[in-house]
Amino acid sequence: MSARRRPAAVLLAALAVLAAGCGDGAKEGGTADSAPAAPAPSAVAADRALTYMRAVVADDWTTACSLMSPGRRAACHDRHTAPPEPETDGPAIGPVILDRAPTRAIATSDYPAGWAVIAAYTVTWPGKPATTSRVALRMTEDSGAWWVEQREDVADSDLTWSDDPARSALGREVG
C-alpha cells in the first residue's frame, strides 16, 4: 500500500470500529427511543377474557359484569344483584388458563365479529376426580377496549368434531 493510501485506510478502519461500537441498542430496523410494539389484539382480548373468567369462578360478579360489553352489562348486574353466600363444601376450582390460541369469531345475527377465546379450569368435588371445564368467550372491541359479548360452555362434541371448537360453541350464523 502506498504511503498516501495508508492514512485513508487507517481512518476508514477507525471509523468502522467506532461505528460498530457505537450501537444504540435498538433492534434492527428500529430506533433506541421507539416504543415497544403493542400486543396483538387477540392477546389483549384473551387476557381480558381470562380476567373475566377468573372473576366468574371466584363469584366476583362486580368485576365480571364490568367486563361485559356495554350492551350486556346491565343484564349481568340484574342477574347478580347480591354477592353469593360462601360455599364451605363446594368444589375446589383450579386456575383459569387459556386452552388454545384465540381464533376469529365471525359475526352472527345476534353477535358482532371479534375474537373467540376458550378458557379452561379444573373442578374437583370432594371425593371425586377432577374434571376440566371449558368456556368459549366472544370478545368484541368497543371504545378501544375488549369486552365479553357472549359466553358459552364448550361441549365435548365441540372439541371432538369441530376444527374450531370456539366457533362451534359460540354458534354459527344460520343463513
ROKOLTI-376147 format. One record per atom (N, C-alpha, C): residue in one letter; residue number from 1; chain; x, z, y. Coordinates in nm, 4 decimals, decimal comma. Layout:
BEGIN
   aa     i   ch         c1         c3         c2
    a   NUM    A          X          Z          Y
...
***
This chain:
BEGIN
   aa     i   ch         c1         c3         c2
    m     1    A     0,0851     0,0000    -0,1159
    m     1    A     0,0000     0,0000     0,0000
    m     1    A     0,0898     0,0000     0,1224
    s     2    A     0,0551    -0,0769     0,2229
    s     2    A     0,1372    -0,0851     0,3435
    s     2    A     0,1200     0,0418     0,4255
    a     3    A     0,2178     0,0663     0,5116
    a     3    A     0,2153     0,1858     0,5962
    a     3    A     0,0953     0,1831     0,6891
    r     4    A     0,0531     0,0641     0,7267
    r     4    A    -0,0600     0,0520     0,8181
    r     4    A    -0,1925     0,0886     0,7487
    r     5    A    -0,2091     0,0577     0,6210
    r     5    A    -0,3343     0,0847     0,5495
    r     5    A    -0,3424     0,2281     0,4992
    r     6    A    -0,2300     0,2934     0,4798
    r     6    A    -0,2303     0,4275     0,4232
    r     6    A    -0,3113     0,5265     0,5084
    p     7    A    -0,2939     0,5362     0,6407
    p     7    A    -0,3748     0,6310     0,7180
    p     7    A    -0,5248     0,6028     0,7074
    a     8    A    -0,5626     0,4759     0,7007
    a     8    A    -0,7047     0,4429     0,6884
    a     8    A    -0,7580     0,4887     0,5532
    a     9    A    -0,6787     0,4707     0,4459
    a     9    A    -0,7212     0,5131     0,3127
    a     9    A    -0,7319     0,6642     0,3053
    v    10    A    -0,6350     0,7341     0,3644
    v    10    A    -0,6392     0,8810     0,3657
    v    10    A    -0,7606     0,9289     0,4439
    l    11    A    -0,7875     0,8643     0,5564
    l    11    A    -0,9031     0,9024     0,6378
    l    11    A    -1,0332     0,8800     0,5610
    l    12    A    -1,0461     0,7665     0,4904
    l    12    A    -1,1667     0,7407     0,4111
    l    12    A    -1,1817     0,8416     0,2981
    a    13    A    -1,0701     0,8750     0,2316
    a    13    A    -1,0759     0,9735     0,1238
    a    13    A    -1,1176     1,1094     0,1783
    a    14    A    -1,0650     1,1472     0,2936
    a    14    A    -1,1002     1,2760     0,3540
    a    14    A    -1,2478     1,2782     0,3921
    l    15    A    -1,2966     1,1680     0,4467
    l    15    A    -1,4390     1,1615     0,4816
    l    15    A    -1,5262     1,1702     0,3571
    a    16    A    -1,4858     1,1075     0,2476
    a    16    A    -1,5620     1,1134     0,1233
    a    16    A    -1,5681     1,2558     0,0697
    v    17    A    -1,4545     1,3279     0,0753
    v    17    A    -1,4525     1,4667     0,0288
    v    17    A    -1,5422     1,5525     0,1168
    l    18    A    -1,5337     1,5329     0,2469
    l    18    A    -1,6197     1,6102     0,3379
    l    18    A    -1,7667     1,5803     0,3139
    a    19    A    -1,8007     1,4544     0,2960
    a    19    A    -1,9407     1,4177     0,2728
    a    19    A    -1,9915     1,4768     0,1420
    a    20    A    -1,9095     1,4785     0,0377
    a    20    A    -1,9515     1,5344    -0,0906
    a    20    A    -1,9706     1,6845    -0,0813
    g    21    A    -1,8926     1,7523    -0,0020
    g    21    A    -1,9019     1,8976     0,0088
    g    21    A    -2,0000     1,9463     0,1116
    c    22    A    -2,0585     1,8576     0,1871
    c    22    A    -2,1486     1,8991     0,2950
    c    22    A    -2,2934     1,8712     0,2621
    g    23    A    -2,3280     1,8720     0,1360
    g    23    A    -2,4680     1,8511     0,0982
    g    23    A    -2,5545     1,9609     0,1551
    d    24    A    -2,6808     1,9305     0,1788
    d    24    A    -2,7702     2,0296     0,2387
    d    24    A    -2,8538     2,1021     0,1358
    g    25    A    -2,8289     2,0783     0,0086
    g    25    A    -2,9036     2,1492    -0,0939
    g    25    A    -3,0414     2,0909    -0,1191
    a    26    A    -3,0790     1,9884    -0,0474
    a    26    A    -3,2111     1,9288    -0,0675
    a    26    A    -3,2106     1,8443    -0,1929
    k    27    A    -3,3251     1,8332    -0,2525
    k    27    A    -3,3389     1,7461    -0,3686
    k    27    A    -3,3225     1,6020    -0,3235
    e    28    A    -3,2792     1,5204    -0,4171
    e    28    A    -3,2597     1,3808    -0,3861
    e    28    A    -3,3893     1,3217    -0,3336
    g    29    A    -3,3775     1,2526    -0,2214
    g    29    A    -3,4946     1,1890    -0,1643
    g    29    A    -3,5696     1,2796    -0,0677
    g    30    A    -3,5306     1,4055    -0,0541
    g    30    A    -3,5986     1,4976     0,0361
    g    30    A    -3,5045     1,5446     0,1440
    t    31    A    -3,5511     1,6355     0,2244
    t    31    A    -3,4679     1,6949     0,3266
    t    31    A    -3,4654     1,8449     0,3056
    a    32    A    -3,3658     1,9092     0,3666
    a    32    A    -3,3495     2,0536     0,3459
    a    32    A    -3,4690     2,1312     0,3987
    d    33    A    -3,5317     2,0832     0,5055
    d    33    A    -3,6404     2,1602     0,5648
    d    33    A    -3,7781     2,1080     0,5255
    s    34    A    -3,7857     2,0202     0,4264
    s    34    A    -3,9178     1,9723     0,3851
    s    34    A    -3,9856     2,0800     0,3003
    a    35    A    -4,1152     2,0897     0,3150
    a    35    A    -4,1936     2,1907     0,2424
    a    35    A    -4,2006     2,1529     0,0947
    p    36    A    -4,2132     2,2535     0,0074
    p    36    A    -4,2289     2,2208    -0,1348
    p    36    A    -4,3590     2,1451    -0,1559
    a    37    A    -4,3592     2,0622    -0,2577
    a    37    A    -4,4782     1,9827    -0,2872
    a    37    A    -4,5955     2,0739    -0,3207
    a    38    A    -4,7123     2,0367    -0,2732
    a    38    A    -4,8337     2,1137    -0,3031
    a    38    A    -4,8668     2,0976    -0,4510
    p    39    A    -4,9215     2,2024    -0,5127
    p    39    A    -4,9599     2,1890    -0,6539
    p    39    A    -5,0698     2,0841    -0,6699
    a    40    A    -5,0724     2,0249    -0,7868
    a    40    A    -5,1737     1,9233    -0,8166
    a    40    A    -5,3128     1,9851    -0,8088
    p    41    A    -5,4120     1,9076    -0,7649
    p    41    A    -5,5488     1,9609    -0,7580
    p    41    A    -5,5968     2,0176    -0,8915
    s    42    A    -5,5579     1,9545    -1,0018
    s    42    A    -5,6029     2,0052    -1,1320
    s    42    A    -5,5455     2,1438    -1,1592
    a    43    A    -5,4236     2,1702    -1,1154
    a    43    A    -5,3618     2,3019    -1,1355
    a    43    A    -5,4304     2,4071    -1,0490
    v    44    A    -5,4648     2,3715    -0,9272
    v    44    A    -5,5344     2,4649    -0,8380
    v    44    A    -5,6741     2,4938    -0,8934
    a    45    A    -5,7424     2,3903    -0,9396
    a    45    A    -5,8756     2,4082    -0,9980
    a    45    A    -5,8679     2,4965    -1,1225
    a    46    A    -5,7667     2,4741    -1,2070
    a    46    A    -5,7518     2,5545    -1,3295
    a    46    A    -5,7235     2,7003    -1,2959
    d    47    A    -5,6396     2,7239    -1,1974
    d    47    A    -5,6088     2,8616    -1,1577
    d    47    A    -5,7336     2,9327    -1,1073
    r    48    A    -5,8117     2,8638    -1,0285
    r    48    A    -5,9356     2,9217    -0,9748
    r    48    A    -6,0363     2,9474    -1,0870
    a    49    A    -6,0429     2,8559    -1,1849
    a    49    A    -6,1328     2,8736    -1,2998
    a    49    A    -6,0929     2,9972    -1,3800
    l    50    A    -5,9637     3,0169    -1,4011
    l    50    A    -5,9181     3,1348    -1,4754
    l    50    A    -5,9483     3,2629    -1,3993
    t    51    A    -5,9334     3,2607    -1,2681
    t    51    A    -5,9681     3,3782    -1,1874
    t    51    A    -6,1161     3,4111    -1,2036
    y    52    A    -6,1999     3,3088    -1,2018
    y    52    A    -6,3442     3,3279    -1,2208
    y    52    A    -6,3723     3,3894    -1,3578
    m    53    A    -6,3160     3,3306    -1,4631
    m    53    A    -6,3439     3,3804    -1,5986
    m    53    A    -6,2896     3,5218    -1,6195
    r    54    A    -6,1761     3,5538    -1,5590
    r    54    A    -6,1245     3,6911    -1,5695
    r    54    A    -6,2219     3,7893    -1,5044
    a    55    A    -6,2835     3,7486    -1,3941
    a    55    A    -6,3843     3,8332    -1,3300
    a    55    A    -6,5085     3,8450    -1,4181
    v    56    A    -6,5497     3,7362    -1,4807
    v    56    A    -6,6681     3,7384    -1,5679
    v    56    A    -6,6469     3,8343    -1,6842
    v    57    A    -6,5341     3,8235    -1,7548
    v    57    A    -6,5132     3,9095    -1,8718
    v    57    A    -6,4923     4,0552    -1,8306
    a    58    A    -6,4536     4,0787    -1,7059
    a    58    A    -6,4398     4,2157    -1,6557
    a    58    A    -6,5703     4,2673    -1,5951
    d    59    A    -6,6777     4,1871    -1,6013
    d    59    A    -6,8065     4,2205    -1,5388
    d    59    A    -6,7934     4,2462    -1,3892
    d    60    A    -6,7009     4,1767    -1,3251
    d    60    A    -6,6830     4,1849    -1,1801
    d    60    A    -6,7597     4,0684    -1,1179
    w    61    A    -6,8912     4,0865    -1,1073
    w    61    A    -6,9753     3,9773    -1,0611
    w    61    A    -6,9653     3,9535    -0,9119
    t    62    A    -6,9215     4,0502    -0,8365
    t    62    A    -6,8996     4,0264    -0,6938
    t    62    A    -6,7931     3,9187    -0,6769
    t    63    A    -6,6820     3,9320    -0,7506
    t    63    A    -6,5755     3,8318    -0,7442
    t    63    A    -6,6205     3,7014    -0,8086
    a    64    A    -6,6789     3,7097    -0,9277
    a    64    A    -6,7187     3,5882    -0,9989
    a    64    A    -6,8162     3,5053    -0,9155
    c    65    A    -6,9183     3,5686    -0,8599
    c    65    A    -7,0166     3,4945    -0,7807
    c    65    A    -6,9534     3,4346    -0,6553
    s    66    A    -6,8560     3,5027    -0,5976
    s    66    A    -6,7910     3,4495    -0,4776
    s    66    A    -6,7088     3,3246    -0,5077
    l    67    A    -6,6785     3,2995    -0,6340
    l    67    A    -6,6017     3,1811    -0,6735
    l    67    A    -6,6911     3,0650    -0,7169
    m    68    A    -6,8229     3,0858    -0,7133
    m    68    A    -6,9179     2,9795    -0,7449
    m    68    A    -6,9279     2,8847    -0,6254
    s    69    A    -6,9697     2,7625    -0,6516
    s    69    A    -6,9870     2,6663    -0,5425
    s    69    A    -7,0924     2,7195    -0,4460
    p    70    A    -7,0817     2,6840    -0,3181
    p    70    A    -7,1782     2,7365    -0,2199
    p    70    A    -7,3242     2,7162    -0,2605
    g    71    A    -7,3567     2,6053    -0,3245
    g    71    A    -7,4946     2,5795    -0,3642
    g    71    A    -7,5428     2,6635    -0,4808
    r    72    A    -7,4523     2,7240    -0,5550
    r    72    A    -7,4884     2,8027    -0,6739
    r    72    A    -7,4601     2,9524    -0,6572
    r    73    A    -7,3959     2,9886    -0,5498
    r    73    A    -7,3542     3,1274    -0,5279
    r    73    A    -7,4720     3,2230    -0,5150
    a    74    A    -7,5744     3,1867    -0,4399
    a    74    A    -7,6887     3,2767    -0,4184
    a    74    A    -7,7584     3,3086    -0,5497
    a    75    A    -7,7766     3,2077    -0,6346
    a    75    A    -7,8424     3,2313    -0,7639
    a    75    A    -7,7588     3,3263    -0,8499
    c    76    A    -7,6289     3,3156    -0,8427
    c    76    A    -7,5418     3,4066    -0,9178
    c    76    A    -7,5591     3,5496    -0,8676
    h    77    A    -7,5572     3,5668    -0,7365
    h    77    A    -7,5760     3,7016    -0,6796
    h    77    A    -7,7146     3,7571    -0,7138
    d    78    A    -7,8163     3,6702    -0,7168
    d    78    A    -7,9516     3,7147    -0,7525
    d    78    A    -7,9581     3,7639    -0,8966
    r    79    A    -7,8858     3,6979    -0,9882
    r    79    A    -7,8850     3,7374    -1,1302
    r    79    A    -7,8049     3,8653    -1,1538
    h    80    A    -7,7077     3,8904    -1,0693
    h    80    A    -7,6173     4,0048    -1,0899
    h    80    A    -7,6200     4,0947    -0,9669
    t    81    A    -7,7334     4,1637    -0,9500
    t    81    A    -7,7544     4,2440    -0,8298
    t    81    A    -7,6850     4,3791    -0,8344
    a    82    A    -7,6693     4,4359    -0,9522
    a    82    A    -7,6079     4,5690    -0,9634
    a    82    A    -7,4939     4,5635    -1,0649
    p    83    A    -7,3924     4,6465    -1,0442
    p    83    A    -7,2840     4,6494    -1,1435
    p    83    A    -7,3387     4,6931    -1,2795
    p    84    A    -7,2907     4,6310    -1,3870
    p    84    A    -7,3397     4,6695    -1,5195
    p    84    A    -7,2898     4,8080    -1,5580
    e    85    A    -7,3638     4,8728    -1,6458
    e    85    A    -7,3209     5,0020    -1,6980
    e    85    A    -7,1964     4,9815    -1,7844
    p    86    A    -7,0964     5,0665    -1,7715
    p    86    A    -6,9776     5,0500    -1,8548
    p    86    A    -7,0109     5,0702    -2,0024
    e    87    A    -6,9547     4,9830    -2,0860
    e    87    A    -6,9763     4,9935    -2,2302
    e    87    A    -6,8638     5,0751    -2,2909
    t    88    A    -6,9022     5,1762    -2,3681
    t    88    A    -6,7991     5,2575    -2,4333
    t    88    A    -6,7697     5,2091    -2,5740
    d    89    A    -6,8648     5,1393    -2,6332
    d    89    A    -6,8434     5,0930    -2,7697
    d    89    A    -6,8479     4,9402    -2,7798
    g    90    A    -6,8183     4,8733    -2,6701
    g    90    A    -6,8196     4,7276    -2,6683
    g    90    A    -6,6932     4,6690    -2,7293
    p    91    A    -6,6824     4,5394    -2,7254
    p    91    A    -6,5665     4,4741    -2,7851
    p    91    A    -6,4426     4,4852    -2,6961
    a    92    A    -6,3276     4,4686    -2,7588
    a    92    A    -6,2030     4,4538    -2,6833
    a    92    A    -6,1918     4,3057    -2,6499
    i    93    A    -6,1613     4,2762    -2,5260
    i    93    A    -6,1528     4,1367    -2,4841
    i    93    A    -6,0093     4,1074    -2,4444
    g    94    A    -5,9545     4,0029    -2,5074
    g    94    A    -5,8167     3,9639    -2,4817
    g    94    A    -5,8028     3,8914    -2,3489
    p    95    A    -5,6821     3,8591    -2,3113
    p    95    A    -5,6609     3,7921    -2,1825
    p    95    A    -5,7236     3,6534    -2,1803
    v    96    A    -5,7660     3,6129    -2,0618
    v    96    A    -5,8224     3,4796    -2,0416
    v    96    A    -5,7071     3,3843    -2,0142
    i    97    A    -5,7014     3,2764    -2,0926
    i    97    A    -5,5939     3,1793    -2,0777
    i    97    A    -5,6517     3,0383    -2,0674
    l    98    A    -5,5700     2,9470    -2,0200
    l    98    A    -5,6064     2,8068    -2,0164
    l    98    A    -5,5917     2,7518    -2,1573
    d    99    A    -5,6979     2,6925    -2,2117
    d    99    A    -5,6969     2,6453    -2,3502
    d    99    A    -5,6263     2,5113    -2,3653
    r   100    A    -5,6362     2,4270    -2,2661
    r   100    A    -5,5732     2,2949    -2,2673
    r   100    A    -5,5678     2,2430    -2,1249
    a   101    A    -5,4982     2,1352    -2,1040
    a   101    A    -5,4847     2,0802    -1,9683
    a   101    A    -5,6211     2,0392    -1,9138
    p   102    A    -5,6431     2,0575    -1,7839
    p   102    A    -5,7695     2,0133    -1,7238
    p   102    A    -5,7870     1,8622    -1,7382
    t   103    A    -5,9116     1,8206    -1,7477
    t   103    A    -5,9443     1,6783    -1,7540
    t   103    A    -6,0437     1,6470    -1,6433
    r   104    A    -6,0608     1,5214    -1,6164
    r   104    A    -6,1581     1,4805    -1,5154
    r   104    A    -6,2994     1,5060    -1,5670
    a   105    A    -6,3829     1,5622    -1,4842
    a   105    A    -6,5251     1,5804    -1,5166
    a   105    A    -6,6015     1,4743    -1,4399
    i   106    A    -6,6682     1,3864    -1,5132
    i   106    A    -6,7434     1,2800    -1,4473
    i   106    A    -6,8706     1,3371    -1,3858
    a   107    A    -6,9181     1,2729    -1,2837
    a   107    A    -7,0432     1,3155    -1,2205
    a   107    A    -7,1597     1,2881    -1,3149
    t   108    A    -7,2565     1,3757    -1,3096
    t   108    A    -7,3810     1,3559    -1,3838
    t   108    A    -7,4953     1,3608    -1,2831
    s   109    A    -7,6159     1,3465    -1,3306
    s   109    A    -7,7296     1,3522    -1,2389
    s   109    A    -7,7467     1,4923    -1,1789
    d   110    A    -7,6921     1,5947    -1,2461
    d   110    A    -7,7056     1,7323    -1,1979
    d   110    A    -7,5812     1,7870    -1,1283
    y   111    A    -7,4651     1,7276    -1,1546
    y   111    A    -7,3393     1,7847    -1,1062
    y   111    A    -7,2465     1,6774    -1,0520
    p   112    A    -7,1708     1,7117    -0,9480
    p   112    A    -7,0728     1,6161    -0,8957
    p   112    A    -6,9484     1,6094    -0,9849
    a   113    A    -6,8670     1,5085    -0,9632
    a   113    A    -6,7406     1,4942    -1,0362
    a   113    A    -6,6441     1,6044    -0,9920
    g   114    A    -6,5478     1,6318    -1,0746
    g   114    A    -6,4468     1,7319    -1,0417
    g   114    A    -6,3460     1,7424    -1,1543
    w   115    A    -6,3015     1,8625    -1,1812
    w   115    A    -6,2096     1,8891    -1,2916
    w   115    A    -6,2795     1,9759    -1,3943
    a   116    A    -6,2568     1,9457    -1,5212
    a   116    A    -6,3100     2,0250    -1,6318
    a   116    A    -6,1976     2,1114    -1,6865
    v   117    A    -6,2227     2,2403    -1,6941
    v   117    A    -6,1230     2,3366    -1,7392
    v   117    A    -6,1831     2,4153    -1,8551
    i   118    A    -6,1057     2,4339    -1,9610
    i   118    A    -6,1506     2,5195    -2,0706
    i   118    A    -6,0671     2,6461    -2,0694
    a   119    A    -6,1365     2,7588    -2,0548
    a   119    A    -6,0725     2,8906    -2,0613
    a   119    A    -6,1031     2,9505    -2,1981
    a   120    A    -6,0077     3,0238    -2,2528
    a   120    A    -6,0258     3,0869    -2,3844
    a   120    A    -5,9873     3,2338    -2,3758
    y   121    A    -6,0533     3,3143    -2,4578
    y   121    A    -6,0200     3,4569    -2,4681
    y   121    A    -6,0683     3,5060    -2,6036
    t   122    A    -6,0073     3,6145    -2,6497
    t   122    A    -6,0474     3,6706    -2,7788
    t   122    A    -6,1428     3,7869    -2,7567
    v   123    A    -6,2333     3,8015    -2,8523
    v   123    A    -6,3288     3,9123    -2,8518
    v   123    A    -6,3151     3,9815    -2,9871
    t   124    A    -6,2902     4,1132    -2,9834
    t   124    A    -6,2761     4,1885    -3,1075
    t   124    A    -6,3728     4,3064    -3,1047
    w   125    A    -6,4745     4,2988    -3,1898
    w   125    A    -6,5690     4,4093    -3,2048
    w   125    A    -6,5077     4,5101    -3,3008
    p   126    A    -6,5368     4,6391    -3,2814
    p   126    A    -6,4806     4,7409    -3,3721
    p   126    A    -6,5094     4,7082    -3,5186
    g   127    A    -6,4047     4,7114    -3,5999
    g   127    A    -6,4182     4,6876    -3,7427
    g   127    A    -6,4348     4,5415    -3,7824
    k   128    A    -6,4222     4,4487    -3,6876
    k   128    A    -6,4407     4,3060    -3,7172
    k   128    A    -6,3146     4,2292    -3,6772
    p   129    A    -6,2937     4,1125    -3,7383
    p   129    A    -6,1793     4,0308    -3,6963
    p   129    A    -6,2033     3,9700    -3,5576
    a   130    A    -6,0959     3,9403    -3,4892
    a   130    A    -6,1046     3,8796    -3,3563
    a   130    A    -6,1602     3,7375    -3,3659
    t   131    A    -6,2389     3,7009    -3,2682
    t   131    A    -6,2867     3,5634    -3,2568
    t   131    A    -6,2442     3,5093    -3,1203
    t   132    A    -6,2302     3,3796    -3,1133
    t   132    A    -6,1925     3,3172    -2,9866
    t   132    A    -6,3153     3,2536    -2,9244
    s   133    A    -6,3382     3,2843    -2,7991
    s   133    A    -6,4466     3,2224    -2,7233
    s   133    A    -6,3852     3,1252    -2,6238
    r   134    A    -6,4506     3,0125    -2,6061
    r   134    A    -6,4054     2,9122    -2,5104
    r   134    A    -6,5217     2,8788    -2,4174
    v   135    A    -6,4881     2,8621    -2,2910
    v   135    A    -6,5875     2,8289    -2,1902
    v   135    A    -6,5348     2,7104    -2,1104
    a   136    A    -6,6193     2,6096    -2,0926
    a   136    A    -6,5850     2,4941    -2,0097
    a   136    A    -6,6411     2,5179    -1,8698
    l   137    A    -6,5597     2,4905    -1,7712
    l   137    A    -6,5994     2,5082    -1,6322
    l   137    A    -6,5810     2,3768    -1,5569
    r   138    A    -6,6824     2,3375    -1,4821
    r   138    A    -6,6718     2,2217    -1,3930
    r   138    A    -6,6305     2,2758    -1,2562
    m   139    A    -6,5153     2,2312    -1,2103
    m   139    A    -6,4621     2,2751    -1,0820
    m   139    A    -6,4765     2,1612    -0,9813
    t   140    A    -6,5344     2,1917    -0,8652
    t   140    A    -6,5524     2,0899    -0,7616
    t   140    A    -6,4902     2,1401    -0,6318
    e   141    A    -6,4470     2,0454    -0,5512
    e   141    A    -6,3822     2,0804    -0,4244
    e   141    A    -6,4819     2,0726    -0,3106
    d   142    A    -6,4748     2,1718    -0,2243
    d   142    A    -6,5579     2,1736    -0,1043
    d   142    A    -6,4821     2,2514     0,0016
    s   143    A    -6,4700     2,1948     0,1180
    s   143    A    -6,4021     2,2600     0,2309
    s   143    A    -6,2599     2,3031     0,1953
    g   144    A    -6,1913     2,2217     0,1162
    g   144    A    -6,0515     2,2487     0,0838
    g   144    A    -6,0280     2,3529    -0,0237
    a   145    A    -6,1329     2,3984    -0,0903
    a   145    A    -6,1175     2,4987    -0,1971
    a   145    A    -6,1917     2,4492    -0,3213
    w   146    A    -6,1507     2,5030    -0,4365
    w   146    A    -6,2136     2,4668    -0,5638
    w   146    A    -6,3120     2,5756    -0,6046
    w   147    A    -6,4307     2,5316    -0,6481
    w   147    A    -6,5401     2,6227    -0,6804
    w   147    A    -6,5943     2,5933    -0,8195
    v   148    A    -6,6486     2,6961    -0,8836
    v   148    A    -6,7144     2,6788    -1,0133
    v   148    A    -6,8525     2,6203    -0,9879
    e   149    A    -6,8752     2,5037    -1,0418
    e   149    A    -7,0032     2,4353    -1,0257
    e   149    A    -7,0904     2,4524    -1,1497
    q   150    A    -7,0266     2,4587    -1,2665
    q   150    A    -7,1012     2,4646    -1,3929
    q   150    A    -7,0175     2,5419    -1,4940
    r   151    A    -7,0860     2,6186    -1,5781
    r   151    A    -7,0188     2,6941    -1,6852
    r   151    A    -7,0982     2,6768    -1,8134
    e   152    A    -7,0300     2,6353    -1,9200
    e   152    A    -7,0952     2,6152    -2,0494
    e   152    A    -7,0054     2,6667    -2,1600
    d   153    A    -7,0658     2,7264    -2,2625
    d   153    A    -6,9886     2,7645    -2,3804
    d   153    A    -6,9432     2,6384    -2,4533
    v   154    A    -6,8226     2,6439    -2,5090
    v   154    A    -6,7694     2,5325    -2,5872
    v   154    A    -6,8011     2,5604    -2,7336
    a   155    A    -6,8760     2,4711    -2,7967
    a   155    A    -6,9132     2,4859    -2,9378
    a   155    A    -6,8013     2,4329    -3,0268
    d   156    A    -6,7996     2,4801    -3,1504
    d   156    A    -6,7018     2,4287    -3,2468
    d   156    A    -6,7141     2,2767    -3,2594
    s   157    A    -6,8352     2,2241    -3,2516
    s   157    A    -6,8534     2,0792    -3,2630
    s   157    A    -6,7897     2,0049    -3,1450
    d   158    A    -6,7873     2,0676    -3,0270
    d   158    A    -6,7190     2,0064    -2,9127
    d   158    A    -6,5703     1,9905    -2,9433
    l   159    A    -6,5135     2,0913    -3,0089
    l   159    A    -6,3706     2,0891    -3,0412
    l   159    A    -6,3403     1,9942    -3,1559
    t   160    A    -6,4315     1,9855    -3,2513
    t   160    A    -6,4080     1,9080    -3,3724
    t   160    A    -6,4357     1,7591    -3,3549
    w   161    A    -6,5441     1,7250    -3,2880
    w   161    A    -6,5885     1,5863    -3,2863
    w   161    A    -6,5651     1,5139    -3,1555
    s   162    A    -6,5155     1,5797    -3,0559
    s   162    A    -6,5004     1,5147    -2,9266
    s   162    A    -6,3534     1,4973    -2,8913
    d   163    A    -6,3209     1,3825    -2,8315
    d   163    A    -6,1842     1,3641    -2,7840
    d   163    A    -6,1624     1,4411    -2,6532
    d   164    A    -6,2692     1,4797    -2,5859
    d   164    A    -6,2616     1,5617    -2,4645
    d   164    A    -6,3642     1,6740    -2,4755
    p   165    A    -6,3252     1,7876    -2,5359
    p   165    A    -6,4207     1,8975    -2,5565
    p   165    A    -6,4850     1,9481    -2,4282
    a   166    A    -6,4103     1,9470    -2,3181
    a   166    A    -6,4686     1,9946    -2,1924
    a   166    A    -6,5810     1,9030    -2,1482
    r   167    A    -6,5576     1,7733    -2,1541
    r   167    A    -6,6617     1,6779    -2,1152
    r   167    A    -6,7821     1,6907    -2,2073
    s   168    A    -6,7568     1,7111    -2,3362
    s   168    A    -6,8650     1,7276    -2,4323
    s   168    A    -6,9479     1,8506    -2,3978
    a   169    A    -6,8819     1,9617    -2,3708
    a   169    A    -6,9523     2,0870    -2,3404
    a   169    A    -7,0285     2,0787    -2,2082
    l   170    A    -6,9703     2,0127    -2,1119
    l   170    A    -7,0338     2,0042    -1,9796
    l   170    A    -7,1423     1,8972    -1,9738
    g   171    A    -7,1521     1,8172    -2,0782
    g   171    A    -7,2585     1,7173    -2,0871
    g   171    A    -7,2196     1,5850    -2,0240
    r   172    A    -7,2903     1,4845    -2,0637
    r   172    A    -7,2703     1,3505    -2,0096
    r   172    A    -7,3977     1,3071    -1,9394
    e   173    A    -7,3805     1,2218    -1,8446
    e   173    A    -7,4983     1,1715    -1,7737
    e   173    A    -7,5808     1,0866    -1,8695
    v   174    A    -7,7087     1,1130    -1,8722
    v   174    A    -7,7985     1,0335    -1,9550
    v   174    A    -7,8411     0,9155    -1,8718
    g   175    A    -7,8069     0,7988    -1,9175
    g   175    A    -7,8343     0,6832    -1,8319
    g   175    A    -7,9026     0,5797    -1,8973
***
